[in-house]
Amino acid sequence: MDSDGEASVERYSDSALDFELPTVLAQLDSDDPSSREQALETVRSAVDTHPEACLPTVPKLRKLLSEHSAESSDAIAYCLAELAYESPDDVAPSTSGILSFLITNEPESAARDLFRSLHAIAEERPDTVIDHVDELLAVLEGRETVDRWGVEILAELSREYPTELTPAIPILRETLARTPQKGGVSALSTLGRVVRAETTVELEFVDDVVSLVDHDDRALRNNAIACLGDIARTSPSTVEASCPTIAGALESEDPNTRANAAVTIGRVAAETNDAGQAQQRLLELLSDDHAHVRANACTAIGYGEVEDARDTLEVLAAEDPNAAVRERAAWASAQL
């Protein structure tokens, strides 16, 4: 910061930046379009390397966005997104204006960055975004394609406000059906949180989840199985018919897939007292190299009352090097 000895002028200067804040703010307020464009270009050039210097421009950017200036919306949207990740609190008051712009005047080129802005706010200030969830859902429902950043926003909100996301289920289901590799991982996490929090939710999306149980993408596959496990907590009968498909995941080379499948089968077995076709494979998983797989297999066997596991469970309860496995093996043995 430089000073002439009388008044302080906020000036940031180095090889990559020549930024005088009072000048930029005045230009953003100017009635002259060329002055505004020059100021936006200055902020756009500075925001990547010196976002903290640009934060005072947020109210001006918000005002320009509210004027629905389509010709400059790309630059405004990008600057708001970068500043939102720098300081969500500063950009949070822009939430309503961002959604209003997306509803009434949505150049596709600006939409991605405006969604990024909302995502950054939702990460740190979900309370601000959830107050506008109806507008957010209206924007997402009105889009021709599934927006990955939109799904990521829903996922962030579901961490603290899962029941408020129940109306988002159709959007999440569409993501699974149309573009699972674009936003499916987060859509599945969101559905799982909603199901855990809202026991009366309609479960028409189960088939869409089951279709991903054997997907090649590991994260997508594991989240699909975990989501079915969440459903099985409250409605095991809904998942029961899919257990043969889920049992196939017990053969996966990925230990997390095996572990998730054992959990889900165990939750169904807790209602039916039957591990079904998975019994033999669950017995084999008691000697899996990965402790969390062994532990989850113990739980599934306990709920499924697999009598053939009694001797192995007693050995695991006494000798397994992992405390969680010993504990679950002892519990499972007591169920037989």
Secondary structure, DSSP 8 states (H G I E B T S, - for coil): -EE-SSSEE-EEEETTEEEEHHHHHHHHT-S-HHHHHHHHHHHHHHTTT-HHHHGGGHHHHHHHHHTT-GGGHHHHHHHHHHHHHH-HHHHGGGHHHHHHHHHH---HHHHHHHHHHHHHHHHH-HHHHHTTHHHHHHHHHT-SS--HHHHHHHHHHHTT-TGGGGGGHHHHHHHHHH-HHHHHHHHHHHHHHHHHH-TT---TTHHHHHTTTT-SSHHHHHHHHHHHHHHHHH-HHHHHTTHHHHHHGGG-SSHHHHHHHHHHHHHHHHHHS--GGGHHHHHHHTT-SSHHHHHHHHHHHHHHT-GGGHHHHHHHHHH-SSHHHHHHHHHHHHH-
